[in-house]
Structures are given as C-alpha cells and as structure tokens.
Amino acid sequence: MRVFYATDLHGSEVCWRKFLNAAKFYNADVLICGGDMTGKAMIPIVEDGDSYELTLSGVSQRVGRDQVAEVESQVQRKGYYPVRMTSAQVAELEKDPAKVQTLFTEQMCKTVERWMQMAQEKLKDSKVRVFVAPGNDDEMEIDDVIANAPRVELAEGRMIDIGGYEMISSGWANPTPWHTYREAPEEELARRMEPMLRDIKEMSRAIFNFHPPPYGTSLDEAPALDENLKPLHGGRVLRHVGSTAVRDAIDKYQPMLSLHGHIHEGKGIARMGKTLAINPGSAYEEGMLLASIIELDQKRGVKNYQLVNG
Amino acid sequence: MATTTEAPRQTLFLRNATGLVKAWSTFDAFLYAFWSVNLVTLGLYGMSFVYAIPDGQLLGAVLLTGVLVTFLVITYAQLVSVMPRAGGDYAWQSRILGGGIGFVLAITGWWFTLWLWTPIYANILVLQFFAPLAYTLGWTGAATFFTSPNGIFVSCLIVLAFVSGVITLGMEGYAKIQRFCFWLGMGGLIVMVGLLLFSTHDAFVSAFNREAASLFGASGNAYQATIAAAAKGGTSGVTFGNFGFTSTLLLLPFLAFYLLWPVWGATLYGEVRGAKEYRKVFSAMFWGLWVTVALVAVIILLILKTVGWDFYYAANAAYWNSLLPGGAAAPVSTWPYPVMFAGWLVGNHLFQALLIAVMGLWFFGWAGTLFLSSTRVIFAAAFDRVLPEWAANISAKRRVPYGSLILMIVPSLVVSALFAYRANFQVIFLDATAVIAVTFLGTVIAAAILPWRRADIYRNSPIARWRVAGIPVITVTGVISAIFLAFMIVEWSLNTVYGTAFTTNVLPLQYFAVTYLVAIAIYVVARVVRKRQGIDLARIHQEIPVE
C-alpha cells in the first residue's frame, strides 16, 4: 500500500490541488493531510468605484473589476483569504477584533468546504481514501465541514483501519507562544491519546498521525525566539519545541510509523527504536507541496519512504 | 485651516497562528557573512600571494571584486527569498537544473572540496597563531615544530577537534563564540590600525630591524635585506601606483580566496524563519562583504604609509620563495604577518604576544564555518535518499550530527596527512577555491534560468516584479555572476601565475576529475539501489500538476 502524506498547507489552494492530484501522480492508495489546513491571514480587496485595491507581500496594486478574480487567485495561492469589502467595512473590522474573528471563521469554513467539493470532483471515480486531521492552527468549526464531506474522512481523535493498518490521529499540540486553537499541556495531550492507543491491536502495524513532532528529535527544531517572538541570532539558533507526550507515546508503544508536521523547518526523518518518524516540512508559501511517500508492506511494515518536493 | 489625515488602512488581518514571528536581527546574520569573508585569516593570507602580479593595482582589484561579488550576493539573496532551503546550492541546483547535476556540483564543492580546506585552515592557524606567538615568546623550538610536517598535521588535528566541538555545541553556542571573538577581535584590529596609523615609516623600519635581530637572529639592516632577497627571486620595485588593467583583473582570482564567501551561509537559510525577506538576507551578506572591503582598503593604505608597499610585496615574495626547492632563506624566516609587524612597533614581547593572541580570535570565531555548510548539504542529500539515511543521523543526547561529521572528518584526516607529509600533493590545495567557484557557477546559472525552469515558484515569489529592461533581475545578476566566475575558473585553469594551471601540473586535474567521477558514481549507484528498493529518485523534484 502506498501512502502519500503532506501537512501544514495553511490555506494554500495550490498545495491542496496538488495534494488531491498526488494520488494519480504517485499512484498512491491513501492520502493523508496532517493538519493546519487553514490560512493565517485575510487580505482585504477594497472596492473603490470601478476598481479594487489590495496589498500583497508588501506591494500595493489597483486592479479593474475584470482582474479581481485573478488577484483573488494569487492571494489564495499564498494561503491567504481574499475578502472583497469597502473602506468602511475595513475600518469597522479594525475597531472590532471579534468581527475579524467571525469573518476569519466564515472564510475558513467556506474555503474548506470548497476544498472538500474539489476532492469530491477530482476523486469521484477513484478508490483512494483521503484523510484529513486538523492541526493546532485550525479552528474547531472546520471539523464539522470535513466530517460532512462525502469523499474525505475526518481522522481526528479516533482509530481508523486503513487496509489492515491502524491509524490514530490528533491535531492537538503542546503550548506555543501564539496561543492557537488546539493547544494543551503535555499531560492533557497524553490523556487525549490514551483511548486511541487502547484501541490499537497491533503496534507493529500502527500509524501515529500526531501533528506535533516528538520532542528532542531533528523533526522538532524551530528557530529560538526571545520573549518578544523575535528569532535569536539571526534565526539560525534552533531549539526543540516538540511534544514530550508524543515522544513518550512513541518510545513506549513503538508504532511502525509516526507522521508529524507543525515545524516547517523540521523536515526529515528520525528512527526511534522500531518507529520511523517523518516530518516532510512545509513550503506552502511557494506553492510547493513537501510530502512523503511511504510504502507499507504486510510483512515488513514500512518497506520504504521518500521525501518529495511536489 | 484645519486638515484631516486619514489613518493608513489595514492591508491584512492576522489571526493567532503558529510561526508568526517578529523580524530577526540582521546583525547576527551579518556576523556570519563577515566571518566568512574573513579579513585577517583568509584575507591577509590570500593577499600574501599577490606579489606574483606586481603590475596589478591591489586596492582597485579589491574594490572591483567587491562590486562583482555584490552581484553574486544579490543572486543568492534572491534565491534564498524564492526558495529558502537547508542545503542551499544543492537544493536550488537539484530543483532547477536536475537532481543529478545538483548532486554532483554541490557535493564536490561542499563535501569533497571542504576536506581540502582543513589543512588550509590549519596552515593559516600555524602562520597566524602558533608560529608568530611562539617566536614572539622565544619558543623557537615550538615555532619550528609547527612549520614541520608533524606540526602541520597536529594543527590539522586541532582544527578538526575545534570544528567538531563547535558543531557539537550547536549554533547557539557557536553564535556566542562568534560574538565574543568579533568584539575582542575588532578590539585587536583597532589596536593594530592605531599602531600603523600613528607610527612613521622610519619607526617601522627601525622596529623591524630590532625584532628581526631579537627574535630571528637577523644581522644588519634586515628591512633592506628582505627587499634584496625578494629581488633575487624577481620581485622588486613594486609601487602602489602600478596599474595594468589586465594585471589588475588577474588579481581577482587571488582575492576570491576570501572575498567570494559572503554567501557561505546560504546553505543554512532553510532553518531561518523569515528568510524569504530578501532585504534582510541581502543586507547581511552585502554588509558582511563591504565592511570587509572597507577594512581591507584601510589596511592596504596603512601598509602603504607605514610598512612600505615595496617591502610588503618583497617580504611575501622572500618568504614564499624561501619555501621553494633551493630557495634562499629570508632574513625573517616566518610568514610576514602584518599583525606581528604592527606589534613590533611596541618594543615589548608580552604586548606583541597578546596582540597576536587576541587577533587569533579572528581564526577561532571563523573556524566553525568550515563544516557547518557541509553538514547541511549532506543532510539535504540524505533526505533526498541519494546518500544513505545514516548520513543525516543525529545523536539523541547531544544533538551531534555524527553521520555527516564522520563523512567530513575521516577523509579530512587523510587529506591532512597528504598535505603535511606529501609536498607534491600540496598543489591540489590551490584549487580549493576554484572547485567551490564551479559549484557557485552552477547555482548562478540555475538562478538565471529560474524564471523559466520553475516559472510557478518564481511568479509566486517576492522577486517576480523586479525587472531590468523587461528581463528578470535574477537573470541579469545571475549572468553577470556567471561571467565573473567563469573568467576566474578559466584563469585558474590556464594561467600559470596561480600555480593551478592544468597545463603545468595535471595532478589537480586528475584529483578533481576523480572527485567528480566519484560524485557521479554515487548518484548512479543511488539511482540503481533505490530503484531496486522501489524508490524513484527522479520523482523527488517532479512537480505535481495543479489542475
């Protein structure tokens, strides 16, 4: 069985399209999206008479009505949400963080819903199974959107049998300086894993799909930050920021395979006893889908793996 | 009349999300680039060979090299902002030119050639630290030991131990060492500049003759004797005003020995969050280069004023000629280290030793750069499964990248022994700069064709809007850099003045041909072995269709 695993798409529509096309491109049987599907920013496209104005990557531009769809597509490529609005609406949002949050949630759900429809269209004649587990940056509301999708299976918080291999998934992460949506202390993360771990019958055929990487490996090194969230020493100094609960679970149960994301710079693999742990990294801003292809064998477990830059 | 000003409108709204960090300080990145084009270690050492082209105008050549390397800096900074990847040259070349070309060009430059740099570092450590320090303290036995084959080899072992220690310590520890060495080293440089600035030429001549007698047993006017010794070897009457256009251009390959490396740290930018910000990456490299160029200009003018231009060339010529078979001994038998000369202006051996020791920090702050980039390139190739998985192994407790370190240290030991004990092998080391220049050439060609080869990534990058006469800026700077690098590669290959010409000695050609063949063989074997394992290396860089 061939598994295609990618993570941390952060709203990049190009990456999602590539993710869906990866099934045919790599002849994969299973697609797994590891979490953090949703974007980090909204870009106002401000209506001004017959034209629209926006600023993307620090560059301001004014476009005509006929070009708005194209610039919206550019914004989506970068993983941002383009929102058409008036100057008055922008001013209103500036004053009210609650309204910004509501609009964000609305945009996220709308986009994820569209992505789910896309999956339905692209894979309707395919036997490929597609799993999505949200990550710590994803708000709770998207779970329902994914759960209601006919062609995509929500993996969060349960054990799933994939052709004889048992996969458990969680998008919850240990605390970050950004106070995101699915964060919890390590003890709570361990408690969340417990029921899923109990469901697994054979660890030598198990897959852990946990968004945060195990602490103290090469998969969890992120730029060290000071108290003001400023990277230290030119961003070159790295520190371990992974989860000890995830690490303990891997060390104790030794699953066949452990899939992670969360730390975009932590691309690589780590051998932890009998477990192969993978973080394919993320380059969603470039529209490049960093991913891994894993061949599973009924006798040997993980037969081979490859990190690709799709 | 009352006026109202409209508040700037918000151009984006952010929510709580991982990784939204503030801008990093450019100073630390500048430090890394500044150390890479090391004014003292590589700079003074590299410039000690320019006597071979007496008609060249050194200051003009330094400034011209600075301008040309700036195009290289612009090209690399753009590549970082388009694709910030650990492994730099390897990642860019393999993704733009193809996996095989990328592997062969990057691995020969950043892996195999870096073995040669261990004895080069060790030799600089001997010439700028052990030998002058020992002579100054009157430990002549120690000084001569370090210039013997055993001494050179011991110095290689010290370099390898120090570099391994730094890598084991991690970037945080190394960044602290770099800062410490930077501030103290700059203090030493200010003292050196002050001594040369406030002393007269006559005072220097007098000090030189005094210390040449005291430390090296030279009799009479050692200053004039040095000039006379160089004249016997054909170097005489060099003036600062000498200017031959072609000769000045021919100085560029010598200066590339240190001024070519502000982009040395580009292999590490995959780990830097916010590396897509072109301006910051560019600033770090640009100022690393141009602060060094400015300091070199100051040193050159002070040598002209106080030491004497003819003498500076003569001292270098006399020293290097003395090492040739049958070469006449120079009155001062150690390498003419400008720091040591400046220290001689104070007639106190303890002060002189202290100045040499403090200026030695320019070595220790810099030496850690020797293998850091190599480890990242090896990691990237291992992640692509071209190299075995263990090459990217890291020890669980101390976080030591022992796989890549073994791949660097073991061959470096062999190469160091060859350098120390086989004199005829040393000619190969002169090509150490040229092979990395070939790697850079591959990268700038990749940069030049990026807008067409990876159009999607380019269009989506912050540099996509930069054009000159309709041509992408990355193409323009890439082509200029390619011409500059190609010029130097041709000169290194054919011009006998650098000691690297294939026409006079085929050993370097054979050596490097073997390294390229080995790299090709590794890649071919990896393709075959991985295919048998069900892994197609060709698909690593294939782009998945979007529609």
HADDOCK unambig.tbl for C-alpha pairs under 7 A between the chains (distance, minus, plus):
assign (segid A and resid 14 and name CA) (segid B and resid 546 and name CA) 6.17 0.50 0.50
assign (segid A and resid 17 and name CA) (segid B and resid 546 and name CA) 5.48 0.50 0.50
assign (segid A and resid 17 and name CA) (segid B and resid 547 and name CA) 6.77 0.50 0.50
assign (segid A and resid 18 and name CA) (segid B and resid 544 and name CA) 5.60 0.50 0.50
assign (segid A and resid 18 and name CA) (segid B and resid 545 and name CA) 6.17 0.50 0.50
assign (segid A and resid 18 and name CA) (segid B and resid 546 and name CA) 5.13 0.50 0.50
assign (segid A and resid 21 and name CA) (segid B and resid 544 and name CA) 6.88 0.50 0.50
assign (segid A and resid 21 and name CA) (segid B and resid 545 and name CA) 6.78 0.50 0.50
assign (segid A and resid 22 and name CA) (segid B and resid 544 and name CA) 6.44 0.50 0.50
assign (segid A and resid 25 and name CA) (segid B and resid 544 and name CA) 6.64 0.50 0.50
assign (segid A and resid 40 and name CA) (segid B and resid 14 and name CA) 5.96 0.50 0.50
assign (segid A and resid 40 and name CA) (segid B and resid 15 and name CA) 5.95 0.50 0.50
assign (segid A and resid 40 and name CA) (segid B and resid 17 and name CA) 6.00 0.50 0.50
assign (segid A and resid 41 and name CA) (segid B and resid 12 and name CA) 6.52 0.50 0.50
assign (segid A and resid 41 and name CA) (segid B and resid 13 and name CA) 5.47 0.50 0.50
assign (segid A and resid 41 and name CA) (segid B and resid 14 and name CA) 4.51 0.50 0.50
assign (segid A and resid 41 and name CA) (segid B and resid 15 and name CA) 6.46 0.50 0.50
assign (segid A and resid 42 and name CA) (segid B and resid 12 and name CA) 5.54 0.50 0.50
assign (segid A and resid 42 and name CA) (segid B and resid 13 and name CA) 5.06 0.50 0.50
assign (segid A and resid 42 and name CA) (segid B and resid 14 and name CA) 6.56 0.50 0.50
assign (segid A and resid 43 and name CA) (segid B and resid 11 and name CA) 6.37 0.50 0.50
assign (segid A and resid 43 and name CA) (segid B and resid 12 and name CA) 4.63 0.50 0.50
assign (segid A and resid 43 and name CA) (segid B and resid 13 and name CA) 6.58 0.50 0.50
assign (segid A and resid 44 and name CA) (segid B and resid 11 and name CA) 6.36 0.50 0.50
assign (segid A and resid 44 and name CA) (segid B and resid 12 and name CA) 6.25 0.50 0.50
assign (segid A and resid 54 and name CA) (segid B and resid 11 and name CA) 6.86 0.50 0.50
assign (segid A and resid 55 and name CA) (segid B and resid 11 and name CA) 5.71 0.50 0.50
assign (segid A and resid 57 and name CA) (segid B and resid 462 and name CA) 6.78 0.50 0.50
assign (segid A and resid 137 and name CA) (segid B and resid 17 and name CA) 5.48 0.50 0.50
assign (segid A and resid 137 and name CA) (segid B and resid 18 and name CA) 6.64 0.50 0.50
assign (segid A and resid 178 and name CA) (segid B and resid 16 and name CA) 5.83 0.50 0.50
assign (segid A and resid 178 and name CA) (segid B and resid 17 and name CA) 6.07 0.50 0.50
assign (segid A and resid 178 and name CA) (segid B and resid 18 and name CA) 5.87 0.50 0.50
assign (segid A and resid 179 and name CA) (segid B and resid 16 and name CA) 6.64 0.50 0.50
assign (segid A and resid 180 and name CA) (segid B and resid 16 and name CA) 5.57 0.50 0.50
assign (segid A and resid 180 and name CA) (segid B and resid 17 and name CA) 5.83 0.50 0.50
assign (segid A and resid 217 and name CA) (segid B and resid 396 and name CA) 6.91 0.50 0.50
assign (segid A and resid 223 and name CA) (segid B and resid 272 and name CA) 6.60 0.50 0.50
assign (segid A and resid 223 and name CA) (segid B and resid 273 and name CA) 6.71 0.50 0.50
assign (segid A and resid 229 and name CA) (segid B and resid 21 and name CA) 5.30 0.50 0.50
assign (segid A and resid 229 and name CA) (segid B and resid 22 and name CA) 5.75 0.50 0.50
assign (segid A and resid 230 and name CA) (segid B and resid 21 and name CA) 5.95 0.50 0.50
assign (segid A and resid 230 and name CA) (segid B and resid 22 and name CA) 4.76 0.50 0.50
assign (segid A and resid 230 and name CA) (segid B and resid 23 and name CA) 6.10 0.50 0.50
assign (segid A and resid 230 and name CA) (segid B and resid 24 and name CA) 5.69 0.50 0.50
assign (segid A and resid 231 and name CA) (segid B and resid 24 and name CA) 5.08 0.50 0.50
assign (segid A and resid 232 and name CA) (segid B and resid 24 and name CA) 6.84 0.50 0.50
assign (segid A and resid 233 and name CA) (segid B and resid 28 and name CA) 5.04 0.50 0.50
assign (segid A and resid 233 and name CA) (segid B and resid 175 and name CA) 6.56 0.50 0.50
assign (segid A and resid 234 and name CA) (segid B and resid 24 and name CA) 5.41 0.50 0.50
assign (segid A and resid 234 and name CA) (segid B and resid 25 and name CA) 5.32 0.50 0.50
assign (segid A and resid 234 and name CA) (segid B and resid 26 and name CA) 5.98 0.50 0.50
assign (segid A and resid 234 and name CA) (segid B and resid 28 and name CA) 4.78 0.50 0.50
assign (segid A and resid 234 and name CA) (segid B and resid 29 and name CA) 4.94 0.50 0.50
assign (segid A and resid 235 and name CA) (segid B and resid 24 and name CA) 6.16 0.50 0.50
assign (segid A and resid 235 and name CA) (segid B and resid 272 and name CA) 4.77 0.50 0.50
assign (segid A and resid 235 and name CA) (segid B and resid 273 and name CA) 6.29 0.50 0.50
assign (segid A and resid 236 and name CA) (segid B and resid 171 and name CA) 6.63 0.50 0.50
assign (segid A and resid 236 and name CA) (segid B and resid 271 and name CA) 6.44 0.50 0.50
assign (segid A and resid 236 and name CA) (segid B and resid 272 and name CA) 5.60 0.50 0.50
assign (segid A and resid 237 and name CA) (segid B and resid 171 and name CA) 5.20 0.50 0.50
assign (segid A and resid 237 and name CA) (segid B and resid 172 and name CA) 5.07 0.50 0.50
assign (segid A and resid 265 and name CA) (segid B and resid 270 and name CA) 6.72 0.50 0.50
assign (segid A and resid 265 and name CA) (segid B and resid 271 and name CA) 5.50 0.50 0.50
assign (segid A and resid 268 and name CA) (segid B and resid 383 and name CA) 6.15 0.50 0.50
assign (segid A and resid 286 and name CA) (segid B and resid 457 and name CA) 5.73 0.50 0.50
assign (segid A and resid 286 and name CA) (segid B and resid 460 and name CA) 6.24 0.50 0.50
assign (segid A and resid 286 and name CA) (segid B and resid 461 and name CA) 6.82 0.50 0.50
assign (segid A and resid 287 and name CA) (segid B and resid 457 and name CA) 6.76 0.50 0.50
assign (segid A and resid 307 and name CA) (segid B and resid 383 and name CA) 6.62 0.50 0.50
assign (segid A and resid 307 and name CA) (segid B and resid 384 and name CA) 6.24 0.50 0.50
assign (segid A and resid 307 and name CA) (segid B and resid 540 and name CA) 6.87 0.50 0.50
assign (segid A and resid 308 and name CA) (segid B and resid 540 and name CA) 4.39 0.50 0.50
assign (segid A and resid 308 and name CA) (segid B and resid 541 and name CA) 6.51 0.50 0.50
assign (segid A and resid 309 and name CA) (segid B and resid 540 and name CA) 5.84 0.50 0.50
assign (segid A and resid 309 and name CA) (segid B and resid 541 and name CA) 5.43 0.50 0.50
assign (segid A and resid 309 and name CA) (segid B and resid 543 and name CA) 6.97 0.50 0.50
assign (segid A and resid 310 and name CA) (segid B and resid 541 and name CA) 6.49 0.50 0.50
assign (segid A and resid 310 and name CA) (segid B and resid 542 and name CA) 5.81 0.50 0.50
assign (segid A and resid 310 and name CA) (segid B and resid 543 and name CA) 4.31 0.50 0.50
assign (segid A and resid 310 and name CA) (segid B and resid 544 and name CA) 4.91 0.50 0.50
